[in-house]
Amino acid sequence: MINKYRLLILLSVLLILCGVAAAQAGKVPPFRMVQSDGKVFRAENLPFGRPILIIYFSPDCDDCHRFISELLKQIKDFRDVSIAMITYLPVENVSEFVVKNKLKSYSNIYVGTEGNSLFVKNYYKIDQFPFAALYNKNGDLIKEYLSREISVNDLSERLKMIL
């Protein structure tokens, strides 16, 4: 009899966890990263009420540098967007990337490493860089962009529709 109750409790807990996971699908993942200054930055630190752009990149990736260069050329279109740039490489690589691209000049861009947790990389099943995910101000997924599909112009146009 006790085993039946334990089984019932276990099944109830599993159903609740599945419900929570389903409710989170299509939402900003609860990421954690270490920024170039050593400070920990979490998804909940992003300003509320603004669209969110998550970019997963590698500081060693030429396509990533090209994408960021293009994005910075049109940064005025992204001034009302919180941009979280995440990599898995060491914080030293992040620092070099931030300096090279002068990213400290932009108060809405947060850059860091998730280290070897690979939570974000696994969350999106990323296998090529760069990757981007655009969310509206409520944290609902609008579009994911795979490496070769990323277009700054498309991102800009989608942002105009949701702002």
C-alpha atoms as an extended CHARMM CRD file, in Angstrom:
* protein
*
       163  EXT
         1         1  MET       CA              0.0000000000        0.0000000000        0.0000000000  PROA      1               0.0000000000
         2         2  ILE       CA              2.8010000000        2.4270000000        0.8890000000  PROA      2               0.0000000000
         3         3  ASN       CA              4.5580000000        1.6660000000       -2.3990000000  PROA      3               0.0000000000
         4         4  LYS       CA              1.4150000000        2.6730000000       -4.3040000000  PROA      4               0.0000000000
         5         5  TYR       CA              1.3850000000        6.0430000000       -2.5280000000  PROA      5               0.0000000000
         6         6  ARG       CA              5.0490000000        6.5790000000       -3.2720000000  PROA      6               0.0000000000
         7         7  LEU       CA              4.4320000000        5.7400000000       -6.9050000000  PROA      7               0.0000000000
         8         8  LEU       CA              1.4490000000        8.1120000000       -7.0140000000  PROA      8               0.0000000000
         9         9  ILE       CA              3.5000000000       10.9170000000       -5.4540000000  PROA      9               0.0000000000
        10        10  LEU       CA              6.3880000000       10.2830000000       -7.8710000000  PROA      10              0.0000000000
        11        11  LEU       CA              4.0540000000       10.3550000000      -10.8710000000  PROA      11              0.0000000000
        12        12  SER       CA              2.4430000000       13.5660000000       -9.6030000000  PROA      12              0.0000000000
        13        13  VAL       CA              5.8240000000       15.2460000000       -9.2510000000  PROA      13              0.0000000000
        14        14  LEU       CA              6.8370000000       14.1250000000      -12.7520000000  PROA      14              0.0000000000
        15        15  LEU       CA              3.6110000000       15.4940000000      -14.2350000000  PROA      15              0.0000000000
        16        16  ILE       CA              4.1470000000       18.8240000000      -12.4990000000  PROA      16              0.0000000000
        17        17  LEU       CA              7.7250000000       19.0180000000      -13.7780000000  PROA      17              0.0000000000
        18        18  CYS       CA              6.5820000000       18.2020000000      -17.3170000000  PROA      18              0.0000000000
        19        19  GLY       CA              3.9730000000       20.9580000000      -17.0650000000  PROA      19              0.0000000000
        20        20  VAL       CA              6.5830000000       23.4740000000      -15.9430000000  PROA      20              0.0000000000
        21        21  ALA       CA              8.8910000000       22.4480000000      -18.7940000000  PROA      21              0.0000000000
        22        22  ALA       CA              6.0520000000       22.7670000000      -21.3090000000  PROA      22              0.0000000000
        23        23  ALA       CA              5.1710000000       26.2010000000      -19.9370000000  PROA      23              0.0000000000
        24        24  GLN       CA              8.8080000000       27.2990000000      -20.4000000000  PROA      24              0.0000000000
        25        25  ALA       CA              8.9900000000       26.1300000000      -24.0110000000  PROA      25              0.0000000000
        26        26  GLY       CA              9.3190000000       29.1530000000      -26.2770000000  PROA      26              0.0000000000
        27        27  LYS       CA             10.4860000000       31.3960000000      -23.4220000000  PROA      27              0.0000000000
        28        28  VAL       CA             13.9020000000       32.9190000000      -22.7130000000  PROA      28              0.0000000000
        29        29  PRO       CA             16.0150000000       30.1580000000      -21.1610000000  PROA      29              0.0000000000
        30        30  PRO       CA             17.2300000000       30.7710000000      -17.5870000000  PROA      30              0.0000000000
        31        31  PHE       CA             20.8460000000       31.2280000000      -18.6290000000  PROA      31              0.0000000000
        32        32  ARG       CA             23.8110000000       32.2120000000      -16.4810000000  PROA      32              0.0000000000
        33        33  MET       CA             27.0600000000       33.6420000000      -17.8180000000  PROA      33              0.0000000000
        34        34  VAL       CA             30.2530000000       35.2210000000      -16.5360000000  PROA      34              0.0000000000
        35        35  GLN       CA             31.0350000000       38.5700000000      -18.1370000000  PROA      35              0.0000000000
        36        36  SER       CA             34.4840000000       39.8490000000      -19.0570000000  PROA      36              0.0000000000
        37        37  ASP       CA             34.6670000000       41.7560000000      -15.7570000000  PROA      37              0.0000000000
        38        38  GLY       CA             34.0640000000       38.4990000000      -13.8490000000  PROA      38              0.0000000000
        39        39  LYS       CA             30.5140000000       39.3930000000      -12.8020000000  PROA      39              0.0000000000
        40        40  VAL       CA             27.7670000000       36.7950000000      -13.1160000000  PROA      40              0.0000000000
        41        41  PHE       CA             24.8630000000       37.8060000000      -15.3370000000  PROA      41              0.0000000000
        42        42  ARG       CA             21.5810000000       35.8640000000      -15.4320000000  PROA      42              0.0000000000
        43        43  ALA       CA             18.5770000000       35.9460000000      -17.7490000000  PROA      43              0.0000000000
        44        44  GLU       CA             16.5120000000       37.5580000000      -14.9940000000  PROA      44              0.0000000000
        45        45  ASN       CA             18.9690000000       40.5020000000      -15.0130000000  PROA      45              0.0000000000
        46        46  LEU       CA             17.7540000000       41.4960000000      -18.4780000000  PROA      46              0.0000000000
        47        47  PRO       CA             15.5480000000       44.6050000000      -18.3770000000  PROA      47              0.0000000000
        48        48  PHE       CA             11.8390000000       43.7340000000      -18.4780000000  PROA      48              0.0000000000
        49        49  GLY       CA              9.4790000000       45.0640000000      -21.1070000000  PROA      49              0.0000000000
        50        50  ARG       CA             11.9970000000       45.0460000000      -23.9520000000  PROA      50              0.0000000000
        51        51  PRO       CA             12.5460000000       42.6050000000      -26.7890000000  PROA      51              0.0000000000
        52        52  ILE       CA             15.4570000000       40.2310000000      -26.2040000000  PROA      52              0.0000000000
        53        53  LEU       CA             18.0030000000       38.9830000000      -28.7070000000  PROA      53              0.0000000000
        54        54  ILE       CA             20.1320000000       36.0450000000      -27.6290000000  PROA      54              0.0000000000
        55        55  ILE       CA             23.2210000000       35.4830000000      -29.7480000000  PROA      55              0.0000000000
        56        56  TYR       CA             25.3120000000       32.3670000000      -29.2710000000  PROA      56              0.0000000000
        57        57  PHE       CA             28.7440000000       32.8680000000      -30.7650000000  PROA      57              0.0000000000
        58        58  SER       CA             32.3720000000       31.9000000000      -30.7430000000  PROA      58              0.0000000000
        59        59  PRO       CA             34.9760000000       34.6650000000      -30.4080000000  PROA      59              0.0000000000
        60        60  ASP       CA             37.1220000000       32.7170000000      -32.8970000000  PROA      60              0.0000000000
        61        61  CYS       CA             34.3840000000       32.5610000000      -35.5600000000  PROA      61              0.0000000000
        62        62  ASP       CA             34.7820000000       34.8090000000      -38.6280000000  PROA      62              0.0000000000
        63        63  ASP       CA             31.0360000000       34.6280000000      -39.3620000000  PROA      63              0.0000000000
        64        64  CYS       CA             30.3590000000       35.7950000000      -35.7960000000  PROA      64              0.0000000000
        65        65  HSD       CA             32.6290000000       38.8160000000      -36.2600000000  PROA      65              0.0000000000
        66        66  ARG       CA             30.9370000000       39.6600000000      -39.5640000000  PROA      66              0.0000000000
        67        67  PHE       CA             27.4790000000       39.3400000000      -38.0070000000  PROA      67              0.0000000000
        68        68  ILE       CA             28.3500000000       41.5740000000      -35.0430000000  PROA      68              0.0000000000
        69        69  SER       CA             29.9510000000       44.1110000000      -37.3710000000  PROA      69              0.0000000000
        70        70  GLU       CA             26.7400000000       44.2460000000      -39.4390000000  PROA      70              0.0000000000
        71        71  LEU       CA             24.5910000000       44.4800000000      -36.3160000000  PROA      71              0.0000000000
        72        72  LEU       CA             26.6770000000       47.3490000000      -34.9370000000  PROA      72              0.0000000000
        73        73  LYS       CA             26.3270000000       49.2210000000      -38.2430000000  PROA      73              0.0000000000
        74        74  GLN       CA             22.5470000000       49.1680000000      -37.6600000000  PROA      74              0.0000000000
        75        75  ILE       CA             22.6720000000       49.4500000000      -33.8530000000  PROA      75              0.0000000000
        76        76  LYS       CA             20.1450000000       52.2970000000      -33.8760000000  PROA      76              0.0000000000
        77        77  ASP       CA             17.5200000000       49.7160000000      -34.8890000000  PROA      77              0.0000000000
        78        78  PHE       CA             18.4760000000       47.6600000000      -31.8070000000  PROA      78              0.0000000000
        79        79  ARG       CA             18.7000000000       50.4030000000      -29.1630000000  PROA      79              0.0000000000
        80        80  ASP       CA             15.4660000000       49.2290000000      -27.4670000000  PROA      80              0.0000000000
        81        81  VAL       CA             16.5360000000       45.5640000000      -27.4450000000  PROA      81              0.0000000000
        82        82  SER       CA             18.4030000000       43.7050000000      -24.7130000000  PROA      82              0.0000000000
        83        83  ILE       CA             21.1420000000       41.7070000000      -26.4460000000  PROA      83              0.0000000000
        84        84  ALA       CA             22.7040000000       38.7760000000      -24.6020000000  PROA      84              0.0000000000
        85        85  MET       CA             25.7640000000       37.3710000000      -26.3430000000  PROA      85              0.0000000000
        86        86  ILE       CA             26.8100000000       33.9990000000      -24.9700000000  PROA      86              0.0000000000
        87        87  THR       CA             29.7190000000       31.6690000000      -25.6980000000  PROA      87              0.0000000000
        88        88  TYR       CA             31.2050000000       28.6050000000      -24.0570000000  PROA      88              0.0000000000
        89        89  LEU       CA             34.8170000000       29.7190000000      -24.4450000000  PROA      89              0.0000000000
        90        90  PRO       CA             36.8840000000       31.1330000000      -21.5360000000  PROA      90              0.0000000000
        91        91  VAL       CA             36.3230000000       34.6310000000      -20.2030000000  PROA      91              0.0000000000
        92        92  GLU       CA             39.6890000000       35.7260000000      -21.6560000000  PROA      92              0.0000000000
        93        93  ASN       CA             38.3060000000       35.0700000000      -25.1460000000  PROA      93              0.0000000000
        94        94  VAL       CA             35.1700000000       37.0110000000      -24.2390000000  PROA      94              0.0000000000
        95        95  SER       CA             37.2780000000       39.9670000000      -23.0840000000  PROA      95              0.0000000000
        96        96  GLU       CA             39.2130000000       40.0440000000      -26.3640000000  PROA      96              0.0000000000
        97        97  PHE       CA             35.9620000000       39.9060000000      -28.3610000000  PROA      97              0.0000000000
        98        98  VAL       CA             34.4200000000       42.7120000000      -26.2910000000  PROA      98              0.0000000000
        99        99  VAL       CA             37.4910000000       44.9300000000      -26.7380000000  PROA      99              0.0000000000
       100       100  LYS       CA             37.9090000000       44.1870000000      -30.4490000000  PROA      100             0.0000000000
       101       101  ASN       CA             34.2610000000       45.0370000000      -31.1810000000  PROA      101             0.0000000000
       102       102  LYS       CA             34.0450000000       47.9140000000      -28.6590000000  PROA      102             0.0000000000
       103       103  LEU       CA             30.9840000000       46.3170000000      -27.0560000000  PROA      103             0.0000000000
       104       104  LYS       CA             31.3990000000       48.0990000000      -23.7110000000  PROA      104             0.0000000000
       105       105  SER       CA             30.0860000000       51.2130000000      -25.5080000000  PROA      105             0.0000000000
       106       106  TYR       CA             26.6170000000       49.6730000000      -25.7120000000  PROA      106             0.0000000000
       107       107  SER       CA             24.6300000000       49.5600000000      -22.4790000000  PROA      107             0.0000000000
       108       108  ASN       CA             22.0880000000       47.1180000000      -23.9220000000  PROA      108             0.0000000000
       109       109  ILE       CA             24.6520000000       44.4480000000      -24.9220000000  PROA      109             0.0000000000
       110       110  TYR       CA             25.6490000000       41.8440000000      -22.3220000000  PROA      110             0.0000000000
       111       111  VAL       CA             28.4810000000       39.4850000000      -23.2740000000  PROA      111             0.0000000000
       112       112  GLY       CA             29.7120000000       36.4710000000      -21.3510000000  PROA      112             0.0000000000
       113       113  THR       CA             30.5670000000       32.8030000000      -21.1810000000  PROA      113             0.0000000000
       114       114  GLU       CA             28.4650000000       29.9600000000      -19.8890000000  PROA      114             0.0000000000
       115       115  GLY       CA             31.6810000000       27.9350000000      -19.5880000000  PROA      115             0.0000000000
       116       116  ASN       CA             31.4540000000       24.1990000000      -19.8520000000  PROA      116             0.0000000000
       117       117  SER       CA             27.8690000000       23.9990000000      -18.5600000000  PROA      117             0.0000000000
       118       118  LEU       CA             26.7380000000       24.3130000000      -22.2050000000  PROA      118             0.0000000000
       119       119  PHE       CA             23.1920000000       24.9510000000      -20.9590000000  PROA      119             0.0000000000
       120       120  VAL       CA             22.3010000000       27.4590000000      -23.6870000000  PROA      120             0.0000000000
       121       121  LYS       CA             24.1170000000       25.5110000000      -26.4060000000  PROA      121             0.0000000000
       122       122  ASN       CA             22.1460000000       22.3910000000      -25.4740000000  PROA      122             0.0000000000
       123       123  TYR       CA             18.8800000000       24.2810000000      -24.9240000000  PROA      123             0.0000000000
       124       124  TYR       CA             18.8590000000       25.4370000000      -28.5510000000  PROA      124             0.0000000000
       125       125  LYS       CA             20.7530000000       22.3910000000      -29.9010000000  PROA      125             0.0000000000
       126       126  ILE       CA             23.3480000000       24.7060000000      -31.4760000000  PROA      126             0.0000000000
       127       127  ASP       CA             25.9520000000       23.1230000000      -33.7230000000  PROA      127             0.0000000000
       128       128  GLN       CA             27.0300000000       26.1350000000      -35.8200000000  PROA      128             0.0000000000
       129       129  PHE       CA             27.8580000000       29.7440000000      -35.0200000000  PROA      129             0.0000000000
       130       130  PRO       CA             26.5090000000       32.3240000000      -34.8820000000  PROA      130             0.0000000000
       131       131  PHE       CA             23.0060000000       31.4600000000      -33.6750000000  PROA      131             0.0000000000
       132       132  ALA       CA             20.3270000000       33.9740000000      -32.6860000000  PROA      132             0.0000000000
       133       133  ALA       CA             16.9330000000       33.8320000000      -31.0100000000  PROA      133             0.0000000000
       134       134  LEU       CA             14.6030000000       36.8250000000      -30.9790000000  PROA      134             0.0000000000
       135       135  TYR       CA             12.0000000000       37.2340000000      -28.2270000000  PROA      135             0.0000000000
       136       136  ASN       CA              9.2790000000       39.8270000000      -27.7820000000  PROA      136             0.0000000000
       137       137  LYS       CA              8.9830000000       42.0290000000      -24.6820000000  PROA      137             0.0000000000
       138       138  ASN       CA              7.0370000000       39.2740000000      -22.8870000000  PROA      138             0.0000000000
       139       139  GLY       CA              9.8500000000       36.7720000000      -23.4270000000  PROA      139             0.0000000000
       140       140  ASP       CA              7.9710000000       34.7970000000      -26.1140000000  PROA      140             0.0000000000
       141       141  LEU       CA             10.0700000000       33.3460000000      -28.9210000000  PROA      141             0.0000000000
       142       142  ILE       CA              9.5620000000       35.0990000000      -32.2570000000  PROA      142             0.0000000000
       143       143  LYS       CA             12.2290000000       33.4170000000      -34.3980000000  PROA      143             0.0000000000
       144       144  GLU       CA             15.3960000000       31.3580000000      -34.1780000000  PROA      144             0.0000000000
       145       145  TYR       CA             18.1520000000       31.9730000000      -36.7140000000  PROA      145             0.0000000000
       146       146  LEU       CA             20.6450000000       29.3050000000      -37.6450000000  PROA      146             0.0000000000
       147       147  SER       CA             24.1740000000       30.2290000000      -38.6910000000  PROA      147             0.0000000000
       148       148  ARG       CA             23.7600000000       30.9730000000      -42.3880000000  PROA      148             0.0000000000
       149       149  GLU       CA             20.1800000000       32.2640000000      -42.0070000000  PROA      149             0.0000000000
       150       150  ILE       CA             20.9900000000       35.2320000000      -39.7960000000  PROA      150             0.0000000000
       151       151  SER       CA             20.1890000000       38.5190000000      -41.4660000000  PROA      151             0.0000000000
       152       152  VAL       CA             20.5090000000       41.7920000000      -39.5900000000  PROA      152             0.0000000000
       153       153  ASN       CA             17.9430000000       43.2840000000      -41.9670000000  PROA      153             0.0000000000
       154       154  ASP       CA             15.4340000000       40.5260000000      -41.1750000000  PROA      154             0.0000000000
       155       155  LEU       CA             16.0510000000       40.9780000000      -37.4360000000  PROA      155             0.0000000000
       156       156  SER       CA             15.5180000000       44.7120000000      -37.8050000000  PROA      156             0.0000000000
       157       157  GLU       CA             12.2620000000       44.2410000000      -39.7320000000  PROA      157             0.0000000000
       158       158  ARG       CA             10.9130000000       41.7510000000      -37.1790000000  PROA      158             0.0000000000
       159       159  LEU       CA             11.7980000000       44.1410000000      -34.3790000000  PROA      159             0.0000000000
       160       160  LYS       CA              9.8470000000       46.9400000000      -36.0400000000  PROA      160             0.0000000000
       161       161  MET       CA              6.7910000000       44.6650000000      -36.0620000000  PROA      161             0.0000000000
       162       162  ILE       CA              7.0190000000       43.8280000000      -32.3530000000  PROA      162             0.0000000000
       163       163  LEU       CA              8.1090000000       47.1920000000      -30.9120000000  PROA      163             0.0000000000
